[in-house]
Amino acid sequence: MTEQEIFERLAPLITEVTGIPPETVTMDSVLVTDLGAESIDLLDLSFLIEEAFGITIEANEFEAQVRERIPGGVYERNGCLTEEALAELRKAMPEVQPRHFAPGLCAADIPSLLTVAVFVHLVQRKLDQRVEGPVHA
């Protein structure tokens, strides 16, 4: 599926969980700050995406990816993400402006960075993996 096709299927799901007008949803919309999504809305959205696209999204999808990329490394220190974790998050979420991954960012802050584009590309990667099969290192 193309990015646009995924966006067109995803936007109504976002509207359903947030109750915002459809024309408000753009690729750059931040789900929490721009669209008013709360943590329960993000969970509901994940379930709707799974049903609509036939994929699985883990509760802490990006945290899991980063932890996998830094085996033996330290993800968090004193409640804040380490430089190593921040660098890997920048790679895992290229849709988010790098300036948002600054020292002092906590794991609990990650949901506040999620844009519609992050979800579109996550769905796209998951669909591609399903077609191509799992990637083995």
PyMOL CGO cylinders between C-alpha atoms (Angstrom):
from pymol import cmd
from pymol.cgo import CYLINDER

trace = [
    CYLINDER, 0.00, 0.00, 0.00, 1.14, 3.54, -0.66, 0.3, 1, 1, 1, 1, 1, 1,
    CYLINDER, 1.14, 3.54, -0.66, 1.57, 6.17, 2.01, 0.3, 1, 1, 1, 1, 1, 1,
    CYLINDER, 1.57, 6.17, 2.01, -1.53, 7.98, 0.70, 0.3, 1, 1, 1, 1, 1, 1,
    CYLINDER, -1.53, 7.98, 0.70, -3.66, 4.80, 0.74, 0.3, 1, 1, 1, 1, 1, 1,
    CYLINDER, -3.66, 4.80, 0.74, -2.65, 4.08, 4.31, 0.3, 1, 1, 1, 1, 1, 1,
    CYLINDER, -2.65, 4.08, 4.31, -3.34, 7.68, 5.34, 0.3, 1, 1, 1, 1, 1, 1,
    CYLINDER, -3.34, 7.68, 5.34, -6.80, 7.53, 3.75, 0.3, 1, 1, 1, 1, 1, 1,
    CYLINDER, -6.80, 7.53, 3.75, -7.65, 4.38, 5.73, 0.3, 1, 1, 1, 1, 1, 1,
    CYLINDER, -7.65, 4.38, 5.73, -6.02, 5.64, 8.92, 0.3, 1, 1, 1, 1, 1, 1,
    CYLINDER, -6.02, 5.64, 8.92, -7.55, 9.13, 9.08, 0.3, 1, 1, 1, 1, 1, 1,
    CYLINDER, -7.55, 9.13, 9.08, -11.12, 7.88, 9.77, 0.3, 1, 1, 1, 1, 1, 1,
    CYLINDER, -11.12, 7.88, 9.77, -9.78, 5.69, 12.58, 0.3, 1, 1, 1, 1, 1, 1,
    CYLINDER, -9.78, 5.69, 12.58, -8.09, 8.70, 14.16, 0.3, 1, 1, 1, 1, 1, 1,
    CYLINDER, -8.09, 8.70, 14.16, -11.30, 10.68, 13.80, 0.3, 1, 1, 1, 1, 1, 1,
    CYLINDER, -11.30, 10.68, 13.80, -13.21, 7.84, 15.45, 0.3, 1, 1, 1, 1, 1, 1,
    CYLINDER, -13.21, 7.84, 15.45, -11.00, 7.72, 18.55, 0.3, 1, 1, 1, 1, 1, 1,
    CYLINDER, -11.00, 7.72, 18.55, -10.44, 11.46, 18.97, 0.3, 1, 1, 1, 1, 1, 1,
    CYLINDER, -10.44, 11.46, 18.97, -13.80, 12.81, 17.82, 0.3, 1, 1, 1, 1, 1, 1,
    CYLINDER, -13.80, 12.81, 17.82, -12.10, 15.57, 15.83, 0.3, 1, 1, 1, 1, 1, 1,
    CYLINDER, -12.10, 15.57, 15.83, -13.29, 16.66, 12.36, 0.3, 1, 1, 1, 1, 1, 1,
    CYLINDER, -13.29, 16.66, 12.36, -11.70, 14.62, 9.53, 0.3, 1, 1, 1, 1, 1, 1,
    CYLINDER, -11.70, 14.62, 9.53, -10.26, 17.71, 7.82, 0.3, 1, 1, 1, 1, 1, 1,
    CYLINDER, -10.26, 17.71, 7.82, -8.19, 18.34, 10.96, 0.3, 1, 1, 1, 1, 1, 1,
    CYLINDER, -8.19, 18.34, 10.96, -6.11, 15.18, 10.41, 0.3, 1, 1, 1, 1, 1, 1,
    CYLINDER, -6.11, 15.18, 10.41, -2.90, 15.75, 8.45, 0.3, 1, 1, 1, 1, 1, 1,
    CYLINDER, -2.90, 15.75, 8.45, 0.33, 13.78, 8.21, 0.3, 1, 1, 1, 1, 1, 1,
    CYLINDER, 0.33, 13.78, 8.21, 2.03, 16.34, 10.48, 0.3, 1, 1, 1, 1, 1, 1,
    CYLINDER, 2.03, 16.34, 10.48, -0.68, 16.32, 13.15, 0.3, 1, 1, 1, 1, 1, 1,
    CYLINDER, -0.68, 16.32, 13.15, 0.64, 15.33, 16.57, 0.3, 1, 1, 1, 1, 1, 1,
    CYLINDER, 0.64, 15.33, 16.57, -1.95, 12.98, 18.02, 0.3, 1, 1, 1, 1, 1, 1,
    CYLINDER, -1.95, 12.98, 18.02, -1.73, 14.23, 21.61, 0.3, 1, 1, 1, 1, 1, 1,
    CYLINDER, -1.73, 14.23, 21.61, -1.17, 17.97, 21.26, 0.3, 1, 1, 1, 1, 1, 1,
    CYLINDER, -1.17, 17.97, 21.26, -2.85, 18.74, 17.92, 0.3, 1, 1, 1, 1, 1, 1,
    CYLINDER, -2.85, 18.74, 17.92, -5.69, 16.20, 17.92, 0.3, 1, 1, 1, 1, 1, 1,
    CYLINDER, -5.69, 16.20, 17.92, -6.31, 15.88, 21.67, 0.3, 1, 1, 1, 1, 1, 1,
    CYLINDER, -6.31, 15.88, 21.67, -5.67, 12.14, 21.90, 0.3, 1, 1, 1, 1, 1, 1,
    CYLINDER, -5.67, 12.14, 21.90, -5.13, 10.68, 25.36, 0.3, 1, 1, 1, 1, 1, 1,
    CYLINDER, -5.13, 10.68, 25.36, -3.25, 7.51, 26.22, 0.3, 1, 1, 1, 1, 1, 1,
    CYLINDER, -3.25, 7.51, 26.22, -6.44, 5.42, 26.08, 0.3, 1, 1, 1, 1, 1, 1,
    CYLINDER, -6.44, 5.42, 26.08, -7.15, 6.88, 22.62, 0.3, 1, 1, 1, 1, 1, 1,
    CYLINDER, -7.15, 6.88, 22.62, -3.71, 5.75, 21.43, 0.3, 1, 1, 1, 1, 1, 1,
    CYLINDER, -3.71, 5.75, 21.43, -4.45, 2.27, 22.72, 0.3, 1, 1, 1, 1, 1, 1,
    CYLINDER, -4.45, 2.27, 22.72, -7.85, 2.25, 20.98, 0.3, 1, 1, 1, 1, 1, 1,
    CYLINDER, -7.85, 2.25, 20.98, -6.22, 3.51, 17.79, 0.3, 1, 1, 1, 1, 1, 1,
    CYLINDER, -6.22, 3.51, 17.79, -3.67, 0.69, 17.92, 0.3, 1, 1, 1, 1, 1, 1,
    CYLINDER, -3.67, 0.69, 17.92, -6.47, -1.89, 18.15, 0.3, 1, 1, 1, 1, 1, 1,
    CYLINDER, -6.47, -1.89, 18.15, -8.37, -0.29, 15.27, 0.3, 1, 1, 1, 1, 1, 1,
    CYLINDER, -8.37, -0.29, 15.27, -5.21, -0.22, 13.15, 0.3, 1, 1, 1, 1, 1, 1,
    CYLINDER, -5.21, -0.22, 13.15, -4.57, -3.88, 13.91, 0.3, 1, 1, 1, 1, 1, 1,
    CYLINDER, -4.57, -3.88, 13.91, -8.09, -4.79, 12.79, 0.3, 1, 1, 1, 1, 1, 1,
    CYLINDER, -8.09, -4.79, 12.79, -8.10, -2.55, 9.72, 0.3, 1, 1, 1, 1, 1, 1,
    CYLINDER, -8.10, -2.55, 9.72, -4.67, -3.56, 8.43, 0.3, 1, 1, 1, 1, 1, 1,
    CYLINDER, -4.67, -3.56, 8.43, -4.21, -7.06, 9.84, 0.3, 1, 1, 1, 1, 1, 1,
    CYLINDER, -4.21, -7.06, 9.84, -0.98, -6.19, 11.66, 0.3, 1, 1, 1, 1, 1, 1,
    CYLINDER, -0.98, -6.19, 11.66, 0.15, -6.23, 15.29, 0.3, 1, 1, 1, 1, 1, 1,
    CYLINDER, 0.15, -6.23, 15.29, 1.33, -3.15, 17.15, 0.3, 1, 1, 1, 1, 1, 1,
    CYLINDER, 1.33, -3.15, 17.15, 3.02, -3.61, 20.51, 0.3, 1, 1, 1, 1, 1, 1,
    CYLINDER, 3.02, -3.61, 20.51, 2.08, -1.30, 23.39, 0.3, 1, 1, 1, 1, 1, 1,
    CYLINDER, 2.08, -1.30, 23.39, 5.60, 0.15, 23.52, 0.3, 1, 1, 1, 1, 1, 1,
    CYLINDER, 5.60, 0.15, 23.52, 6.51, -0.47, 19.88, 0.3, 1, 1, 1, 1, 1, 1,
    CYLINDER, 6.51, -0.47, 19.88, 9.24, 2.15, 19.57, 0.3, 1, 1, 1, 1, 1, 1,
    CYLINDER, 9.24, 2.15, 19.57, 10.75, 1.48, 22.99, 0.3, 1, 1, 1, 1, 1, 1,
    CYLINDER, 10.75, 1.48, 22.99, 10.99, -2.22, 22.11, 0.3, 1, 1, 1, 1, 1, 1,
    CYLINDER, 10.99, -2.22, 22.11, 12.70, -1.40, 18.80, 0.3, 1, 1, 1, 1, 1, 1,
    CYLINDER, 12.70, -1.40, 18.80, 15.22, 0.85, 20.49, 0.3, 1, 1, 1, 1, 1, 1,
    CYLINDER, 15.22, 0.85, 20.49, 15.97, -1.61, 23.28, 0.3, 1, 1, 1, 1, 1, 1,
    CYLINDER, 15.97, -1.61, 23.28, 16.55, -4.30, 20.63, 0.3, 1, 1, 1, 1, 1, 1,
    CYLINDER, 16.55, -4.30, 20.63, 18.99, -2.02, 18.79, 0.3, 1, 1, 1, 1, 1, 1,
    CYLINDER, 18.99, -2.02, 18.79, 21.07, -1.32, 21.89, 0.3, 1, 1, 1, 1, 1, 1,
    CYLINDER, 21.07, -1.32, 21.89, 21.57, -4.77, 23.42, 0.3, 1, 1, 1, 1, 1, 1,
    CYLINDER, 21.57, -4.77, 23.42, 23.62, -4.42, 26.52, 0.3, 1, 1, 1, 1, 1, 1,
    CYLINDER, 23.62, -4.42, 26.52, 23.27, -0.65, 26.27, 0.3, 1, 1, 1, 1, 1, 1,
    CYLINDER, 23.27, -0.65, 26.27, 21.44, 1.54, 28.72, 0.3, 1, 1, 1, 1, 1, 1,
    CYLINDER, 21.44, 1.54, 28.72, 18.03, 2.79, 27.59, 0.3, 1, 1, 1, 1, 1, 1,
    CYLINDER, 18.03, 2.79, 27.59, 17.15, 4.97, 30.55, 0.3, 1, 1, 1, 1, 1, 1,
    CYLINDER, 17.15, 4.97, 30.55, 19.06, 6.64, 33.36, 0.3, 1, 1, 1, 1, 1, 1,
    CYLINDER, 19.06, 6.64, 33.36, 17.37, 8.49, 36.24, 0.3, 1, 1, 1, 1, 1, 1,
    CYLINDER, 17.37, 8.49, 36.24, 14.08, 8.40, 34.35, 0.3, 1, 1, 1, 1, 1, 1,
    CYLINDER, 14.08, 8.40, 34.35, 15.48, 10.02, 31.18, 0.3, 1, 1, 1, 1, 1, 1,
    CYLINDER, 15.48, 10.02, 31.18, 16.53, 8.39, 27.95, 0.3, 1, 1, 1, 1, 1, 1,
    CYLINDER, 16.53, 8.39, 27.95, 20.26, 7.99, 27.37, 0.3, 1, 1, 1, 1, 1, 1,
    CYLINDER, 20.26, 7.99, 27.37, 22.01, 9.58, 24.39, 0.3, 1, 1, 1, 1, 1, 1,
    CYLINDER, 22.01, 9.58, 24.39, 22.25, 6.11, 22.87, 0.3, 1, 1, 1, 1, 1, 1,
    CYLINDER, 22.25, 6.11, 22.87, 18.50, 5.61, 23.19, 0.3, 1, 1, 1, 1, 1, 1,
    CYLINDER, 18.50, 5.61, 23.19, 17.76, 9.08, 21.81, 0.3, 1, 1, 1, 1, 1, 1,
    CYLINDER, 17.76, 9.08, 21.81, 19.94, 8.37, 18.76, 0.3, 1, 1, 1, 1, 1, 1,
    CYLINDER, 19.94, 8.37, 18.76, 18.10, 5.12, 18.10, 0.3, 1, 1, 1, 1, 1, 1,
    CYLINDER, 18.10, 5.12, 18.10, 14.70, 6.78, 18.58, 0.3, 1, 1, 1, 1, 1, 1,
    CYLINDER, 14.70, 6.78, 18.58, 15.65, 9.34, 15.93, 0.3, 1, 1, 1, 1, 1, 1,
    CYLINDER, 15.65, 9.34, 15.93, 16.22, 6.41, 13.55, 0.3, 1, 1, 1, 1, 1, 1,
    CYLINDER, 16.22, 6.41, 13.55, 13.06, 4.56, 14.60, 0.3, 1, 1, 1, 1, 1, 1,
    CYLINDER, 13.06, 4.56, 14.60, 10.88, 7.68, 14.24, 0.3, 1, 1, 1, 1, 1, 1,
    CYLINDER, 10.88, 7.68, 14.24, 12.37, 9.74, 11.39, 0.3, 1, 1, 1, 1, 1, 1,
    CYLINDER, 12.37, 9.74, 11.39, 9.02, 11.54, 10.98, 0.3, 1, 1, 1, 1, 1, 1,
    CYLINDER, 9.02, 11.54, 10.98, 9.58, 13.40, 14.26, 0.3, 1, 1, 1, 1, 1, 1,
    CYLINDER, 9.58, 13.40, 14.26, 11.80, 16.47, 14.22, 0.3, 1, 1, 1, 1, 1, 1,
    CYLINDER, 11.80, 16.47, 14.22, 15.21, 15.46, 15.67, 0.3, 1, 1, 1, 1, 1, 1,
    CYLINDER, 15.21, 15.46, 15.67, 15.12, 18.44, 18.05, 0.3, 1, 1, 1, 1, 1, 1,
    CYLINDER, 15.12, 18.44, 18.05, 12.34, 16.68, 19.99, 0.3, 1, 1, 1, 1, 1, 1,
    CYLINDER, 12.34, 16.68, 19.99, 14.80, 13.92, 20.96, 0.3, 1, 1, 1, 1, 1, 1,
    CYLINDER, 14.80, 13.92, 20.96, 16.79, 16.14, 23.29, 0.3, 1, 1, 1, 1, 1, 1,
    CYLINDER, 16.79, 16.14, 23.29, 18.51, 15.21, 26.55, 0.3, 1, 1, 1, 1, 1, 1,
    CYLINDER, 18.51, 15.21, 26.55, 15.97, 15.09, 29.36, 0.3, 1, 1, 1, 1, 1, 1,
    CYLINDER, 15.97, 15.09, 29.36, 13.33, 13.29, 27.30, 0.3, 1, 1, 1, 1, 1, 1,
    CYLINDER, 13.33, 13.29, 27.30, 11.64, 10.57, 29.36, 0.3, 1, 1, 1, 1, 1, 1,
    CYLINDER, 11.64, 10.57, 29.36, 10.15, 7.35, 28.05, 0.3, 1, 1, 1, 1, 1, 1,
    CYLINDER, 10.15, 7.35, 28.05, 6.75, 8.56, 29.26, 0.3, 1, 1, 1, 1, 1, 1,
    CYLINDER, 6.75, 8.56, 29.26, 7.07, 11.55, 26.90, 0.3, 1, 1, 1, 1, 1, 1,
    CYLINDER, 7.07, 11.55, 26.90, 7.34, 9.46, 23.73, 0.3, 1, 1, 1, 1, 1, 1,
    CYLINDER, 7.34, 9.46, 23.73, 3.56, 9.30, 23.09, 0.3, 1, 1, 1, 1, 1, 1,
    CYLINDER, 3.56, 9.30, 23.09, 3.47, 13.10, 22.98, 0.3, 1, 1, 1, 1, 1, 1,
    CYLINDER, 3.47, 13.10, 22.98, 5.74, 12.97, 19.91, 0.3, 1, 1, 1, 1, 1, 1,
    CYLINDER, 5.74, 12.97, 19.91, 3.61, 10.63, 17.81, 0.3, 1, 1, 1, 1, 1, 1,
    CYLINDER, 3.61, 10.63, 17.81, 2.38, 12.16, 14.57, 0.3, 1, 1, 1, 1, 1, 1,
    CYLINDER, 2.38, 12.16, 14.57, -0.03, 10.73, 12.04, 0.3, 1, 1, 1, 1, 1, 1,
    CYLINDER, -0.03, 10.73, 12.04, 2.99, 10.19, 9.76, 0.3, 1, 1, 1, 1, 1, 1,
    CYLINDER, 2.99, 10.19, 9.76, 4.63, 8.02, 12.44, 0.3, 1, 1, 1, 1, 1, 1,
    CYLINDER, 4.63, 8.02, 12.44, 1.61, 5.71, 12.39, 0.3, 1, 1, 1, 1, 1, 1,
    CYLINDER, 1.61, 5.71, 12.39, 1.34, 5.75, 8.58, 0.3, 1, 1, 1, 1, 1, 1,
    CYLINDER, 1.34, 5.75, 8.58, 4.96, 4.70, 8.22, 0.3, 1, 1, 1, 1, 1, 1,
    CYLINDER, 4.96, 4.70, 8.22, 4.71, 2.17, 11.04, 0.3, 1, 1, 1, 1, 1, 1,
    CYLINDER, 4.71, 2.17, 11.04, 1.77, 0.53, 9.25, 0.3, 1, 1, 1, 1, 1, 1,
    CYLINDER, 1.77, 0.53, 9.25, 3.67, 0.66, 5.97, 0.3, 1, 1, 1, 1, 1, 1,
    CYLINDER, 3.67, 0.66, 5.97, 6.73, -1.06, 7.51, 0.3, 1, 1, 1, 1, 1, 1,
    CYLINDER, 6.73, -1.06, 7.51, 4.56, -3.71, 9.17, 0.3, 1, 1, 1, 1, 1, 1,
    CYLINDER, 4.56, -3.71, 9.17, 2.73, -4.43, 5.91, 0.3, 1, 1, 1, 1, 1, 1,
    CYLINDER, 2.73, -4.43, 5.91, 6.04, -4.64, 4.04, 0.3, 1, 1, 1, 1, 1, 1,
    CYLINDER, 6.04, -4.64, 4.04, 7.43, -7.05, 6.66, 0.3, 1, 1, 1, 1, 1, 1,
    CYLINDER, 7.43, -7.05, 6.66, 4.34, -9.20, 6.34, 0.3, 1, 1, 1, 1, 1, 1,
    CYLINDER, 4.34, -9.20, 6.34, 4.83, -9.43, 2.57, 0.3, 1, 1, 1, 1, 1, 1,
    CYLINDER, 4.83, -9.43, 2.57, 8.60, -9.91, 2.71, 0.3, 1, 1, 1, 1, 1, 1,
    CYLINDER, 8.60, -9.91, 2.71, 8.64, -12.06, 5.84, 0.3, 1, 1, 1, 1, 1, 1,
    CYLINDER, 8.64, -12.06, 5.84, 10.58, -11.42, 9.03, 0.3, 1, 1, 1, 1, 1, 1,
    CYLINDER, 10.58, -11.42, 9.03, 14.01, -9.87, 8.79, 0.3, 1, 1, 1, 1, 1, 1,
    CYLINDER, 14.01, -9.87, 8.79, 16.73, -11.88, 10.48, 0.3, 1, 1, 1, 1, 1, 1,
    CYLINDER, 16.73, -11.88, 10.48, 19.98, -10.25, 11.58, 0.3, 1, 1, 1, 1, 1, 1,
]
cmd.load_cgo(trace, "trace")
